[in-house]
Amino acid sequence: MTLEILTPEKKLYSGEVYGVQLPGISGLFEVLNQHAPLVSALKKGNLKILKDNKNNFQNYSIQSGFVEVLNNKVTVLVEGAIEA
């Protein structure tokens, strides 16, 4: 699936991933390949990009924002983020 992480200033990440873990306002959740369509608010926390099904991942510390999952594409819109 395709993941894009966007802030008001720039595109932080764009590429093919195995999955992504996100800090939803009701708790942590994970999106994997062929996930059902979804729109959710995000709170400040850790976003974990799962690059493959092994132990290869990348972390970002994000501010609040939103995520949209549609047609095997995940778009994360956040106020700010830094690679952790």
N, C-alpha and C positions, 0 to 999 in steps of 0.2 A: 504494500500500500504506500501511498505518497503522503509525506508529512511536510507541512510548511508552518514555520513559527515566525509571526510578524509582530513588530512593534510599530508605533507611530513613526519612528525614525528610519527603520530598515528591516530587511528580511534577514533573520538570524539563522534560519536553517531551511533547507529544501532538499528533499531526497527520498529515496525508497527506504522503508524501514520494516521491521518485523512487527513492531507494536510500539505503543507509547503509554506510560503511566502518568496520570494527571491528578492534581489536587482539586477535586470538585468541592463545592461549598458544603456538601453533605458527607464528604469523605473521599478517600483515594479511589480511583477507578482506572481500569486499563482498557485500551482499544486495540483490537487485533484485526488481522485481515478479514474482509467481508463483514465487518460490524454493521449492525442496523443503523439507519440514519439517526442522528442525535445532535442536539444543541444543548450545551450546558454552560453554566457560569463556573468560573474558576476562582479560587482564592490564592492568596500568597502562599508559596510553597515550592516543592521540588517537582520538576517535570523530568521524567526519565525516558530517554529514547532507547528502545531496544533495537539495536542494529541487526541482530540475527537471533536465532533461537538458542545460541550458546550464551556465553557470559560477556558479550560485547555490547556495552552501553555507553551513553553520554548523558550527563546531567546538566540541567539549567535551573537556576533559582529564579522563579518568576514572580511578578506582581499579579494583581487580579486581572481577570479578562474573561474571554469566552472561547469555547471550542465548538467547531462544527464538523460532523462526520457525515459525508455524503459521497456515494459512488466510489468507495474505497480510497477516498482522499480525506485527510484530517487537516483542518486549518485551525491553528491556534493564534488568537489575537490577544495580545497582552500589553499592559501599560509599560512594562519594562522587563528585561531579563538579562542575566549574565551567566556565562558558562561556569559551572561549579566544579 
